[in-house]
Amino acid sequence: MSERNDPIAHPSPSIADLRRLTPARVGLGRAGASLTTQALLDFTLDHARARDAVHAPFEATAIVAALVEQGLAAVVVSSLVADRADYLKRPDLGRKLAPESQNLLEAHGSAGCDIALVIADGLSPAAVNAHALGLVAALLPKLDGLSVGPVTVASGARVALGDEIGTLLHARMSIVLIGERPGLSAPHSLGAYVTVAPKPGRSDAERNCVSNIQSAGLSFDEAAVKIAWLAREGLRRGITGVTLKDESGLQLAAPAAKPD
């Protein structure tokens, strides 16, 4: 039977249909050998937004004030980077705490905790300013029963800074909420990195990442479910990273048990 006479056949999606499904650049068209004027202007605008996100000031003081207002203990630390230019040129310095920050955390870490929760500026301070507090509010209730140390707000931070922070706080696990590298369609995306038994020298293969936490990606509640599942299973099994697969979706999809 030909497709024309097949009642089940569906027309192929148009370029307009694809554009509605994704913020990615699809079917931009061209003017001669170049992009159309509108496509070029859109690209230039998104590129400027990504650059602005990287260089946005980190609102650490405001974040700490909001955490304290919610009744949470918070401490401010910094890495070895001197400024934003130094941060971009020397990723290694963003993985090490400044000496005064080491001393500060040592004073808070004697009791130990299950989880060291870190809010870090990363490559998009704008994302952290916009989303970190909302994610913390959604996440903490789902970590009920686990002890969470003082929330550490870290400036000039790379993901691995959470390893040293977790060590100094004597934490069984670190959860680092950090601004992700801005994309041309997602300049304000937040990521969460979960690492069991944090210590300097951990590799990225030993972490789990929940990515794309933003208004056009994962919601705070969706991300909190994934992070909490990884945290509990990571602590229970003593593993994170490539050996721990995120099965939180299976848990949500499981049918509820029928009452007796």
Secondary structure as GFF3:
##gff-version 3
##sequence-region A 1 260
A	DSSP	alpha_helix	15	21	.	.	.	ID=ss1
A	DSSP	alpha_helix	37	55	.	.	.	ID=ss2
A	DSSP	alpha_helix	60	69	.	.	.	ID=ss3
A	DSSP	beta_strand	74	78	.	.	.	ID=ss4
A	DSSP	alpha_helix	84	89	.	.	.	ID=ss5
A	DSSP	three_ten_helix	91	95	.	.	.	ID=ss6
A	DSSP	alpha_helix	99	108	.	.	.	ID=ss7
A	DSSP	beta_strand	113	120	.	.	.	ID=ss8
A	DSSP	alpha_helix	125	139	.	.	.	ID=ss9
A	DSSP	three_ten_helix	140	143	.	.	.	ID=ss10
A	DSSP	beta_strand	151	155	.	.	.	ID=ss11
A	DSSP	alpha_helix	161	168	.	.	.	ID=ss12
A	DSSP	beta_strand	171	179	.	.	.	ID=ss13
A	DSSP	beta_strand	190	196	.	.	.	ID=ss14
A	DSSP	three_ten_helix	204	206	.	.	.	ID=ss15
A	DSSP	beta_strand	208	213	.	.	.	ID=ss16
A	DSSP	alpha_helix	220	237	.	.	.	ID=ss17
A	DSSP	alpha_helix	248	253	.	.	.	ID=ss18
###
